[in-house]
Amino acid sequence: MVKLIGAVLVIVSGTLFGFYQASQFANRPKQIRAFILALQRLETEILYGFTPLADALGKIGQQLTDPLKSIFTEAARRLTDQRSSVTAQESWQFAVEEQWKHTAMKQSEKNIIYQFGFTLGTSDRNDQIKHIRLAINQLQHEEAAAQNEQGRYEKMCRSLGLLAGALIVILIY
């Protein structure tokens, strides 16, 4: 009886791990798309709204869901904090570094977002728009790659989780 319960627990945990990995493959393109939309909103705020950067980041952050919401709101909070005198670049990089572990995105997206952060708040409005559009374009390429990976690996992860759990049970007993 104890062996049976242990076997079921091993199979269930393997299956849950497989489903978790599959959800990461499914969430990655969604989060990239949400980040693209957030950058487009930032572009609109800068170009047409003439909104200060900290206010624009906070406003966009309120419109998003976690984990992307945390990146934008943390960057805005650090920019408006009276006690710290950080640049837009430093606040953006800190927010990305702190909140990145909660996303399903990979290092390639992080590099694009970091590169975008280097130019944040350092140039005039037209130059900022060019950098935002460049980041959007790069993220669109990453989104296409993420959708391709999702199509390939999502179903496989679910199956492998169950099969790995079953293999462990067979090897143990």
C-alpha positions in Angstrom: 0.0 0.0 0.0 2.8 2.4 0.9 4.6 1.5 -2.3 1.5 2.2 -4.4 1.1 5.6 -2.7 4.8 6.4 -3.3 4.5 5.4 -7.0 1.4 7.6 -7.5 3.2 10.5 -5.8 6.2 10.1 -8.1 4.1 9.9 -11.2 2.0 12.9 -10.2 5.0 15.0 -9.4 6.7 14.1 -12.7 3.5 15.0 -14.5 3.1 18.3 -12.6 6.7 19.2 -13.5 6.0 18.5 -17.1 2.9 20.6 -17.1 4.9 23.4 -15.4 7.6 23.3 -18.1 4.9 23.3 -20.7 3.3 26.4 -19.1 6.6 28.2 -19.3 6.7 27.5 -23.0 3.2 28.8 -23.3 3.7 31.9 -21.2 6.9 33.1 -22.9 5.3 34.4 -26.1 2.4 35.9 -24.2 4.8 37.8 -22.0 6.9 39.0 -24.9 3.7 40.2 -26.7 2.6 42.0 -23.5 6.1 43.7 -23.2 5.8 44.8 -26.9 2.5 46.3 -26.2 3.8 48.0 -23.1 6.7 49.5 -25.1 4.2 50.8 -27.7 2.3 52.5 -24.9 5.5 54.0 -23.7 6.2 55.3 -27.2 2.7 56.9 -27.2 3.2 58.5 -23.8 6.5 59.9 -24.8 5.6 61.0 -28.4 2.0 62.3 -27.9 1.5 62.6 -24.2 4.7 64.5 -23.3 4.6 62.5 -20.1 7.7 62.5 -17.8 9.4 59.1 -17.9 8.7 58.1 -14.3 5.0 59.0 -14.7 4.8 57.1 -18.0 6.4 54.0 -16.5 4.1 54.1 -13.6 1.0 54.6 -15.7 2.0 51.7 -18.0 2.8 49.5 -15.0 -0.7 50.0 -13.7 -2.2 48.7 -16.9 -0.1 45.5 -17.0 -0.4 42.3 -15.0 2.4 40.6 -13.1 5.3 39.9 -13.7 5.7 42.7 -16.2 3.7 45.1 -14.0 6.4 44.8 -11.3 9.2 45.8 -13.7 7.5 49.0 -14.8 6.2 50.0 -11.4 9.5 49.3 -9.7 11.4 51.4 -12.2 8.9 54.2 -11.8 9.1 54.0 -8.0 12.9 54.1 -8.0 12.9 57.1 -10.3 10.5 59.1 -8.1 12.1 58.1 -4.8 13.4 61.4 -3.3 16.1 59.7 -1.2 17.9 58.0 -4.1 19.4 59.8 -7.0 19.4 57.1 -9.6 19.3 57.5 -13.3 16.6 56.1 -15.5 19.0 53.5 -16.8 19.9 52.4 -13.2 16.3 52.2 -12.1 15.3 50.2 -15.2 18.2 47.7 -14.8 17.5 47.3 -11.1 13.8 46.6 -11.8 14.6 44.2 -14.6 17.2 42.3 -12.5 14.9 42.1 -9.5 11.7 41.0 -11.3 13.2 38.9 -14.2 13.1 35.6 -12.2 9.3 35.8 -12.1 9.0 35.9 -15.9 9.0 33.0 -18.4 11.3 35.0 -20.8 14.8 33.9 -21.6 18.2 35.6 -21.6 17.8 36.8 -25.2 14.8 38.9 -24.2 16.6 40.1 -21.1 19.5 41.3 -23.2 17.2 43.3 -25.5 15.4 44.9 -22.6 18.7 45.7 -20.9 20.0 47.3 -24.1 16.8 49.4 -24.2 17.5 50.4 -20.7 20.9 51.9 -21.6 19.2 54.5 -23.8 16.2 55.2 -21.5 16.0 58.8 -20.5 19.4 59.8 -22.1 18.3 61.4 -25.3 15.7 63.6 -26.9 12.1 62.4 -27.7 12.8 61.4 -31.3 15.8 59.4 -30.4 13.9 57.6 -27.6 11.2 56.7 -30.1 13.8 55.2 -32.4 15.2 53.1 -29.6 11.8 51.9 -28.5 10.9 50.9 -32.0 14.2 49.0 -32.3 13.5 47.1 -29.1 10.0 46.4 -30.3 11.3 45.0 -33.6 13.9 42.8 -31.8 11.2 41.5 -29.4 8.9 40.7 -32.3 11.6 38.4 -33.7 12.0 36.8 -30.3 8.2 36.3 -30.1 8.2 34.5 -33.4 11.0 32.2 -32.1 9.2 31.6 -28.8 6.0 30.7 -30.6 8.0 28.2 -32.7 9.5 26.7 -29.5 6.1 26.5 -27.9 4.7 24.6 -30.9 7.6 22.2 -30.7 8.1 21.6 -27.0 4.9 22.3 -25.1 3.2 19.0 -25.8 6.5 17.1 -25.5 7.1 18.5 -22.0 3.7 17.3 -20.8 4.3 13.8 -22.1 7.9 13.6 -20.8 6.8 14.6 -17.3 4.4 11.7 -17.1 6.9 9.3 -18.8 9.8 10.4 -16.5 7.6 9.8 -13.4 6.6 6.3 -14.8 10.3 5.5 -15.5 11.4 6.5 -12.0 8.6 4.2 -10.6 9.7 1.3 -12.8 13.4 1.8 -11.9 12.7 2.0 -8.1 10.3 -1.0 -8.0 
